[in-house]
Amino acid sequence: MKEYSEIRAQLLGRRSELESRLGSIKKDISQPLDHDFAEQAVELENGEVLQALGVEAEAEINKINSALVRMDEGRYGDCVDCGASIPAERLAVRPFSSRCVDCATKEEMH
């Protein structure tokens, strides 16, 4: 099994940061609306932006969790589609990558 302790620590730190951010977003979204109609419109618009940010954070947390599972199973660094090794440079930039560049490109095209 390859050693990925630095990347694991990076993923765990990022996940913790995202979970904290997600908690703040959920808290902000759950606040009651102001009684002023104009202020409500602004708050609703801000709420939509916060929801979008929350969805992005949840998606990244899921990718991180999947990467950690692959590490635990000894499959981290291998493309989930073709089985080829994912280059270390790619993992350094996108540590939760599950596909090699070729397979990721094919996935994006579909």
C-alpha positions in Angstrom: 0.0 0.0 0.0 1.3 3.4 -0.9 1.8 6.0 1.8 -0.5 9.0 1.6 -0.3 10.4 5.1 0.3 14.0 4.0 -2.6 13.8 1.5 -4.8 12.1 4.2 -4.1 15.0 6.6 -4.8 17.5 3.8 -8.1 15.8 3.0 -9.1 15.6 6.7 -8.3 19.3 7.2 -10.3 20.3 4.1 -13.2 18.2 5.2 -13.2 19.7 8.7 -13.1 23.2 7.1 -16.0 22.4 4.8 -18.1 20.8 7.6 -17.6 24.0 9.6 -18.6 26.2 6.7 -21.6 24.0 6.0 -22.7 24.3 9.6 -22.5 28.1 9.3 -24.4 28.1 6.1 -27.2 25.9 7.5 -27.4 28.2 10.6 -27.7 31.3 8.4 -30.3 29.7 6.1 -32.5 28.8 9.0 -32.7 32.3 10.4 -36.2 33.8 10.2 -36.8 36.5 7.5 -37.0 40.2 8.3 -40.5 41.8 8.4 -39.5 44.4 5.8 -40.4 43.2 2.3 -37.4 44.7 0.6 -35.1 43.2 3.2 -36.8 39.8 2.7 -36.0 39.9 -1.1 -32.3 40.5 -0.3 -32.3 37.7 2.3 -34.0 35.3 -0.1 -31.4 36.0 -2.7 -28.6 35.6 -0.2 -30.2 32.4 0.9 -30.1 31.0 -2.7 -26.4 31.8 -2.9 -25.8 30.1 0.5 -27.7 27.1 -0.6 -25.6 26.8 -3.8 -22.5 27.1 -1.7 -23.8 24.4 0.7 -24.5 22.0 -2.2 -20.9 22.6 -3.5 -19.5 22.0 0.0 -21.5 18.8 0.4 -20.3 17.5 -3.0 -16.7 18.1 -2.1 -17.1 16.5 1.3 -18.5 13.4 -0.5 -15.5 13.3 -2.8 -13.2 13.6 0.1 -14.9 10.8 2.0 -14.7 8.6 -1.1 -11.0 9.3 -1.4 -10.5 8.4 2.3 -12.3 5.1 1.7 -10.2 4.4 -1.3 -7.1 5.0 0.9 -8.3 2.6 3.5 -9.0 0.0 0.9 -5.7 0.4 -0.8 -7.2 1.7 -4.0 -6.3 5.4 -3.7 -4.3 6.7 -6.7 -5.9 4.2 -9.1 -8.5 5.3 -11.6 -11.9 3.9 -10.7 -12.7 3.5 -14.4 -9.6 2.0 -16.1 -7.4 1.1 -13.1 -4.4 3.1 -14.3 -2.4 5.0 -11.8 -3.4 8.6 -11.3 -0.3 10.8 -11.6 1.1 12.2 -8.3 0.9 15.7 -9.8 -2.8 15.3 -10.3 -3.3 14.0 -6.8 -1.3 16.9 -5.5 -3.6 19.4 -7.2 -6.9 17.4 -6.7 -6.3 15.0 -3.9 -9.8 13.6 -4.1 -9.4 12.7 -7.8 -10.9 9.3 -8.6 -10.1 9.2 -12.3 -7.0 9.6 -14.5 -7.0 12.6 -16.8 -8.3 10.6 -19.8 -11.2 9.0 -17.9 -12.1 12.3 -16.2 -12.1 14.0 -19.6 -14.4 11.3 -21.0 -16.7 11.6 -18.0 -17.0 15.4 -18.4 -17.9 15.0 -22.1 -20.9 12.8 -21.2 
